[in-house]
Amino acid sequence: MTAVNANGHGKKRPGHPVRTRAAKNPSKRWVATVKTDSTHPPEGLFTKNASTIAKTLASKEVSPKGPTSGLRMLSYFINRAGKGLSAASRTELEKAKALLSSRICKNKEKENRSL
């Protein structure tokens, strides 16, 4: 059990670093410095419906390396938006993620059957 000081916080343990949040220093956010050139989604894509998002991200024009690259881009977008993403938008993007994931699984099954 941890001892509690007068402020209601636990005692500092010697030899353990104090954790700080990256939000206090925005320059330390790794996600802000990421540059990608593998996927090229059209402007405003992530505001459309789930089936359109999934279909577009699976296309060769947007994701030359295949739909898996599009899925990574979608996950990255959701993670980067964080708390600023509305519940409705998040739900639609998660639906698109599920559709894209199922499309990837179907493609893998086809490849396995042809071998």
N, CA and C atoms as an extended XYZ file, in Angstrom:
345
Properties=species:S:1:pos:R:3:atomname:S:1:resname:S:1:resid:I:1 pbc="F F F"
N         0.835       -1.171        0.000 N   MET     1
C         0.000        0.000        0.000 CA  MET     1
C         0.881        1.235        0.000 C   MET     1
N         0.486        2.268       -0.723 N   THR     2
C         1.272        3.487       -0.844 CA  THR     2
C         0.827        4.504        0.190 C   THR     2
N         1.796        5.143        0.817 N   ALA     3
C         1.479        6.203        1.778 CA  ALA     3
C         0.978        7.419        1.014 C   ALA     3
N         0.060        8.172        1.629 N   VAL     4
C        -0.524        9.343        0.992 CA  VAL     4
C        -0.122       10.575        1.781 C   VAL     4
N         0.320       11.631        1.075 N   ASN     5
C         0.697       12.857        1.771 CA  ASN     5
C        -0.523       13.739        1.979 C   ASN     5
N        -0.327       14.945        2.519 N   ALA     6
C        -1.425       15.838        2.867 CA  ALA     6
C        -2.229       16.291        1.644 C   ALA     6
N        -1.626       16.325        0.491 N   ASN     7
C        -2.324       16.752       -0.732 CA  ASN     7
C        -3.136       15.626       -1.365 C   ASN     7
N        -3.074       14.440       -0.802 N   GLY     8
C        -3.811       13.314       -1.359 CA  GLY     8
C        -3.037       12.565       -2.428 C   GLY     8
N        -1.776       12.904       -2.607 N   HIS     9
C        -0.937       12.238       -3.592 CA  HIS     9
C        -0.040       11.221       -2.907 C   HIS     9
N         0.350       10.207       -3.660 N   GLY    10
C         1.256        9.197       -3.124 CA  GLY    10
C         2.647        9.758       -2.901 C   GLY    10
N         3.410        9.085       -2.050 N   LYS    11
C         4.784        9.518       -1.783 CA  LYS    11
C         5.644        9.273       -3.013 C   LYS    11
N         6.637       10.154       -3.208 N   LYS    12
C         7.581        9.949       -4.295 CA  LYS    12
C         8.533        8.854       -3.885 C   LYS    12
N         8.743        7.918       -4.795 N   ARG    13
C         9.661        6.835       -4.502 CA  ARG    13
C        11.038        7.206       -5.028 C   ARG    13
N        12.047        7.097       -4.218 N   PRO    14
C        13.384        7.439       -4.691 CA  PRO    14
C        13.836        6.461       -5.778 C   PRO    14
N        14.521        7.007       -6.776 N   GLY    15
C        15.036        6.169       -7.854 CA  GLY    15
C        14.065        5.963       -9.001 C   GLY    15
N        12.844        6.485       -8.898 N   HIS    16
C        11.864        6.357       -9.974 CA  HIS    16
C        11.662        7.713      -10.632 C   HIS    16
N        11.734        7.763      -11.967 N   PRO    17
C        11.553        9.047      -12.645 CA  PRO    17
C        10.105        9.515      -12.541 C   PRO    17
N         9.941       10.799      -12.546 N   VAL    18
C         8.612       11.386      -12.505 CA  VAL    18
C         8.087       11.437      -13.932 C   VAL    18
N         6.871       10.976      -14.133 N   ARG    19
C         6.271       10.973      -15.467 CA  ARG    19
C         5.646       12.334      -15.748 C   ARG    19
N         5.851       12.814      -16.950 N   THR    20
C         5.198       14.048      -17.385 CA  THR    20
C         4.425       13.749      -18.654 C   THR    20
N         3.442       14.547      -18.931 N   ARG    21
C         2.630       14.351      -20.126 CA  ARG    21
C         3.231       15.098      -21.296 C   ARG    21
N         3.139       14.504      -22.461 N   ALA    22
C         3.668       15.127      -23.670 CA  ALA    22
C         2.845       16.350      -24.063 C   ALA    22
N         1.584       16.423      -23.604 N   ALA    23
C         0.715       17.533      -23.976 CA  ALA    23
C         1.248       18.865      -23.444 C   ALA    23
N         2.011       18.834      -22.380 N   LYS    24
C         2.555       20.063      -21.836 CA  LYS    24
C         3.587       20.676      -22.768 C   LYS    24
N         4.241       19.833      -23.547 N   ASN    25
C         5.254       20.301      -24.474 CA  ASN    25
C         4.931       19.749      -25.860 C   ASN    25
N         4.139       20.490      -26.651 N   PRO    26
C         3.689       19.964      -27.941 CA  PRO    26
C         4.809       19.624      -28.909 C   PRO    26
N         5.986       20.205      -28.730 N   SER    27
C         7.075       19.899      -29.648 CA  SER    27
C         7.587       18.476      -29.472 C   SER    27
N         7.224       17.819      -28.372 N   LYS    28
C         7.674       16.452      -28.121 CA  LYS    28
C         6.682       15.408      -28.623 C   LYS    28
N         5.616       15.838      -29.258 N   ARG    29
C         4.650       14.887      -29.807 CA  ARG    29
C         5.202       14.310      -31.101 C   ARG    29
N         5.499       13.030      -31.113 N   TRP    30
C         6.090       12.400      -32.287 CA  TRP    30
C         5.148       12.434      -33.471 C   TRP    30
N         3.863       12.366      -33.219 N   VAL    31
C         2.884       12.263      -34.294 CA  VAL    31
C         2.859       13.542      -35.138 C   VAL    31
N         3.235       14.667      -34.554 N   ALA    32
C         3.226       15.930      -35.285 CA  ALA    32
C         4.338       16.001      -36.326 C   ALA    32
N         5.366       15.197      -36.161 N   THR    33
C         6.499       15.255      -37.075 CA  THR    33
C         6.457       14.187      -38.166 C   THR    33
N         5.471       13.302      -38.127 N   VAL    34
C         5.403       12.207      -39.101 CA  VAL    34
C         5.002       12.737      -40.473 C   VAL    34
N         5.751       12.352      -41.465 N   LYS    35
C         5.446       12.682      -42.855 CA  LYS    35
C         5.315       11.350      -43.593 C   LYS    35
N         4.260       11.205      -44.374 N   THR    36
C         4.073        9.961      -45.103 CA  THR    36
C         3.914       10.255      -46.590 C   THR    36
N         4.435        9.363      -47.400 N   ASP    37
C         4.291        9.516      -48.835 CA  ASP    37
C         3.738        8.236      -49.463 C   ASP    37
N         3.308        7.299      -48.626 N   SER    38
C         2.833        6.036      -49.168 CA  SER    38
C         1.371        6.089      -49.587 C   SER    38
N         0.571        6.915      -48.927 N   THR    39
C        -0.843        7.018      -49.275 CA  THR    39
C        -1.182        8.468      -49.581 C   THR    39
N        -2.072        8.651      -50.529 N   HIS    40
C        -2.459        9.990      -50.949 CA  HIS    40
C        -3.979       10.116      -50.971 C   HIS    40
N        -4.608       10.243      -49.782 N   PRO    41
C        -6.067       10.354      -49.762 CA  PRO    41
C        -6.521       11.715      -50.297 C   PRO    41
N        -7.624       11.741      -51.022 N   PRO    42
C        -8.128       13.016      -51.523 CA  PRO    42
C        -8.624       13.899      -50.377 C   PRO    42
N        -8.619       15.184      -50.607 N   GLU    43
C        -9.064       16.159      -49.609 CA  GLU    43
C       -10.511       15.873      -49.201 C   GLU    43
N       -10.787       15.859      -47.909 N   GLY    44
C       -12.140       15.669      -47.395 CA  GLY    44
C       -12.622       14.233      -47.377 C   GLY    44
N       -11.756       13.277      -47.641 N   LEU    45
C       -12.176       11.871      -47.699 CA  LEU    45
C       -12.734       11.395      -46.358 C   LEU    45
N       -12.100       11.777      -45.270 N   PHE    46
C       -12.478       11.243      -43.966 CA  PHE    46
C       -13.765       11.846      -43.414 C   PHE    46
N       -14.419       12.714      -44.171 N   THR    47
C       -15.712       13.258      -43.754 CA  THR    47
C       -16.867       12.556      -44.466 C   THR    47
N       -16.550       11.605      -45.349 N   LYS    48
C       -17.582       10.897      -46.112 CA  LYS    48
C       -18.063        9.662      -45.358 C   LYS    48
N       -18.958        8.892      -45.983 N   ASN    49
C       -19.490        7.699      -45.314 CA  ASN    49
C       -18.468        6.557      -45.323 C   ASN    49
N       -18.706        5.558      -44.489 N   ALA    50
C       -17.745        4.481      -44.248 CA  ALA    50
C       -17.419        3.685      -45.514 C   ALA    50
N       -18.424        3.356      -46.310 N   SER    51
C       -18.164        2.534      -47.499 CA  SER    51
C       -17.327        3.297      -48.527 C   SER    51
N       -17.562        4.588      -48.655 N   THR    52
C       -16.769        5.402      -49.582 CA  THR    52
C       -15.323        5.494      -49.119 C   THR    52
N       -15.126        5.692      -47.825 N   ILE    53
C       -13.779        5.782      -47.258 CA  ILE    53
C       -13.023        4.473      -47.503 C   ILE    53
N       -13.672        3.350      -47.181 N   ALA    54
C       -13.023        2.043      -47.339 CA  ALA    54
C       -12.698        1.763      -48.805 C   ALA    54
N       -13.640        2.044      -49.692 N   LYS    55
C       -13.434        1.793      -51.117 CA  LYS    55
C       -12.290        2.651      -51.662 C   LYS    55
N       -12.247        3.908      -51.261 N   THR    56
C       -11.210        4.826      -51.744 CA  THR    56
C        -9.837        4.442      -51.216 C   THR    56
N        -9.756        4.111      -49.930 N   LEU    57
C        -8.464        3.748      -49.340 CA  LEU    57
C        -7.939        2.414      -49.864 C   LEU    57
N        -8.819        1.573      -50.383 N   ALA    58
C        -8.388        0.284      -50.925 CA  ALA    58
C        -7.929        0.404      -52.384 C   ALA    58
N        -8.220        1.542      -53.019 N   SER    59
C        -7.873        1.687      -54.432 CA  SER    59
C        -6.374        1.879      -54.630 C   SER    59
N        -5.892        1.488      -55.795 N   LYS    60
C        -4.468        1.597      -56.131 CA  LYS    60
C        -4.026        3.059      -56.284 C   LYS    60
N        -4.938        3.946      -56.681 N   GLU    61
C        -4.587        5.356      -56.844 CA  GLU    61
C        -4.223        5.995      -55.509 C   GLU    61
N        -4.956        5.620      -54.459 N   VAL    62
C        -4.726        6.204      -53.133 CA  VAL    62
C        -3.644        5.432      -52.387 C   VAL    62
N        -3.710        4.120      -52.421 N   SER    63
C        -2.765        3.261      -51.704 CA  SER    63
C        -2.056        2.335      -52.681 C   SER    63
N        -0.961        2.798      -53.271 N   PRO    64
C        -0.268        1.968      -54.257 CA  PRO    64
C         0.252        0.645      -53.699 C   PRO    64
N         0.492        0.594      -52.405 N   LYS    65
C         1.011       -0.633      -51.789 CA  LYS    65
C        -0.102       -1.581      -51.354 C   LYS    65
N        -1.350       -1.221      -51.606 N   GLY    66
C        -2.473       -2.094      -51.288 CA  GLY    66
C        -3.342       -1.578      -50.162 C   GLY    66
N        -4.445       -2.281      -49.893 N   PRO    67
C        -5.405       -1.823      -48.888 CA  PRO    67
C        -4.850       -1.812      -47.460 C   PRO    67
N        -3.821       -2.602      -47.190 N   THR    68
C        -3.234       -2.597      -45.845 CA  THR    68
C        -2.634       -1.229      -45.537 C   THR    68
N        -2.045       -0.612      -46.526 N   SER    69
C        -1.492        0.722      -46.375 CA  SER    69
C        -2.604        1.732      -46.087 C   SER    69
N        -3.729        1.565      -46.757 N   GLY    70
C        -4.889        2.423      -46.506 CA  GLY    70
C        -5.429        2.254      -45.100 C   GLY    70
N        -5.436        1.019      -44.605 N   LEU    71
C        -5.901        0.756      -43.244 CA  LEU    71
C        -4.987        1.429      -42.223 C   LEU    71
N        -3.687        1.366      -42.475 N   ARG    72
C        -2.742        2.038      -41.571 CA  ARG    72
C        -2.965        3.547      -41.574 C   ARG    72
N        -3.244        4.112      -42.742 N   MET    73
C        -3.493        5.543      -42.837 CA  MET    73
C        -4.759        5.927      -42.083 C   MET    73
N        -5.781        5.114      -42.188 N   LEU    74
C        -7.032        5.378      -41.482 CA  LEU    74
C        -6.825        5.307      -39.969 C   LEU    74
N        -6.110        4.295      -39.501 N   SER    75
C        -5.813        4.174      -38.070 CA  SER    75
C        -4.994        5.356      -37.585 C   SER    75
N        -4.038        5.767      -38.394 N   TYR    76
C        -3.199        6.914      -38.055 CA  TYR    76
C        -4.051        8.172      -37.932 C   TYR    76
N        -4.982        8.364      -38.863 N   PHE    77
C        -5.855        9.536      -38.831 CA  PHE    77
C        -6.707        9.545      -37.568 C   PHE    77
N        -7.272        8.393      -37.214 N   ILE    78
C        -8.104        8.296      -36.013 CA  ILE    78
C        -7.267        8.599      -34.772 C   ILE    78
N        -6.075        8.023      -34.694 N   ASN    79
C        -5.215        8.252      -33.538 CA  ASN    79
C        -4.761        9.703      -33.447 C   ASN    79
N        -4.460       10.299      -34.572 N   ARG    80
C        -3.970       11.676      -34.559 CA  ARG    80
C        -5.079       12.652      -34.199 C   ARG    80
N        -6.312       12.365      -34.611 N   ALA    81
C        -7.438       13.248      -34.297 CA  ALA    81
C        -7.713       13.257      -32.797 C   ALA    81
N        -7.527       12.109      -32.157 N   GLY    82
C        -7.674       12.023      -30.705 CA  GLY    82
C        -9.027       12.463      -30.201 C   GLY    82
N        -9.020       13.282      -29.152 N   LYS    83
C       -10.260       13.735      -28.519 CA  LYS    83
C       -10.996       14.774      -29.354 C   LYS    83
N       -10.334       15.337      -30.346 N   GLY    84
C       -10.961       16.348      -31.191 CA  GLY    84
C       -11.942       15.775      -32.194 C   GLY    84
N       -12.012       14.458      -32.305 N   LEU    85
C       -12.902       13.799      -33.245 CA  LEU    85
C       -14.269       13.601      -32.602 C   LEU    85
N       -15.322       14.011      -33.293 N   SER    86
C       -16.665       13.852      -32.736 CA  SER    86
C       -17.033       12.370      -32.677 C   SER    86
N       -18.002       12.055      -31.840 N   ALA    87
C       -18.428       10.662      -31.672 CA  ALA    87
C       -18.984       10.099      -32.978 C   ALA    87
N       -19.751       10.916      -33.707 N   ALA    88
C       -20.333       10.455      -34.974 CA  ALA    88
C       -19.239       10.175      -36.008 C   ALA    88
N       -18.260       11.062      -36.087 N   SER    89
C       -17.155       10.865      -37.030 CA  SER    89
C       -16.342        9.642      -36.665 C   SER    89
N       -16.074        9.485      -35.374 N   ARG    90
C       -15.299        8.328      -34.917 CA  ARG    90
C       -16.024        7.034      -35.260 C   ARG    90
N       -17.333        6.999      -35.049 N   THR    91
C       -18.132        5.808      -35.355 CA  THR    91
C       -18.050        5.478      -36.847 C   THR    91
N       -18.187        6.492      -37.682 N   GLU    92
C       -18.134        6.278      -39.132 CA  GLU    92
C       -16.747        5.796      -39.562 C   GLU    92
N       -15.711        6.373      -38.979 N   LEU    93
C       -14.348        5.960      -39.315 CA  LEU    93
C       -14.055        4.539      -38.831 C   LEU    93
N       -14.579        4.176      -37.673 N   GLU    94
C       -14.399        2.813      -37.163 CA  GLU    94
C       -15.135        1.809      -38.051 C   GLU    94
N       -16.305        2.197      -38.591 N   LYS    95
C       -17.015        1.335      -39.544 CA  LYS    95
C       -16.178        1.135      -40.806 C   LYS    95
N       -15.583        2.231      -41.278 N   ALA    96
C       -14.727        2.154      -42.466 CA  ALA    96
C       -13.530        1.254      -42.198 C   ALA    96
N       -12.999        1.343      -41.004 N   LYS    97
C       -11.861        0.510      -40.611 CA  LYS    97
C       -12.250       -0.967      -40.638 C   LYS    97
N       -13.432       -1.272      -40.130 N   ALA    98
C       -13.918       -2.658      -40.137 CA  ALA    98
C       -14.144       -3.159      -41.571 C   ALA    98
N       -14.719       -2.320      -42.430 N   LEU    99
C       -14.943       -2.698      -43.827 CA  LEU    99
C       -13.618       -2.952      -44.549 C   LEU    99
N       -12.674       -2.080      -44.313 N   LEU   100
C       -11.369       -2.217      -44.957 CA  LEU   100
C       -10.649       -3.460      -44.446 C   LEU   100
N       -10.762       -3.714      -43.170 N   SER   101
C       -10.141       -4.896      -42.576 CA  SER   101
C       -10.739       -6.177      -43.148 C   SER   101
N       -12.057       -6.204      -43.300 N   SER   102
C       -12.697       -7.401      -43.870 CA  SER   102
C       -12.305       -7.579      -45.337 C   SER   102
N       -12.129       -6.482      -46.057 N   ARG   103
C       -11.681       -6.563      -47.444 CA  ARG   103
C       -10.275       -7.152      -47.523 C   ARG   103
N        -9.410       -6.763      -46.603 N   ILE   104
C        -8.037       -7.288      -46.560 CA  ILE   104
C        -8.056       -8.782      -46.264 C   ILE   104
N        -8.908       -9.194      -45.324 N   CYS   105
C        -9.015      -10.626      -44.988 CA  CYS   105
C        -9.504      -11.433      -46.191 C   CYS   105
N       -10.485      -10.911      -46.915 N   LYS   106
C       -10.989      -11.605      -48.106 CA  LYS   106
C        -9.898      -11.753      -49.159 C   LYS   106
N        -9.099      -10.676      -49.345 N   ASN   107
C        -7.996      -10.741      -50.309 CA  ASN   107
C        -6.966      -11.791      -49.908 C   ASN   107
N        -6.668      -11.892      -48.617 N   LYS   108
C        -5.707      -12.898      -48.136 CA  LYS   108
C        -6.244      -14.305      -48.341 C   LYS   108
N        -7.553      -14.494      -48.127 N   GLU   109
C        -8.154      -15.806      -48.328 CA  GLU   109
C        -8.072      -16.209      -49.803 C   GLU   109
N        -8.314      -15.263      -50.701 N   LYS   110
C        -8.224      -15.538      -52.141 CA  LYS   110
C        -6.800      -15.938      -52.515 C   LYS   110
N        -5.821      -15.221      -51.974 N   GLU   111
C        -4.417      -15.527      -52.258 CA  GLU   111
C        -4.053      -16.909      -51.751 C   GLU   111
N        -4.518      -17.268      -50.563 N   ASN   112
C        -4.218      -18.577      -49.985 CA  ASN   112
C        -4.861      -19.710      -50.786 C   ASN   112
N        -6.056      -19.472      -51.321 N   ARG   113
C        -6.728      -20.495      -52.112 CA  ARG   113
C        -6.040      -20.713      -53.456 C   ARG   113
N        -5.466      -19.657      -53.999 N   SER   114
C        -4.831      -19.788      -55.315 CA  SER   114
C        -3.462      -20.452      -55.227 C   SER   114
N        -2.893      -20.554      -54.036 N   LEU   115
C        -1.576      -21.188      -53.893 CA  LEU   115
C        -1.654      -22.664      -53.838 C   LEU   115
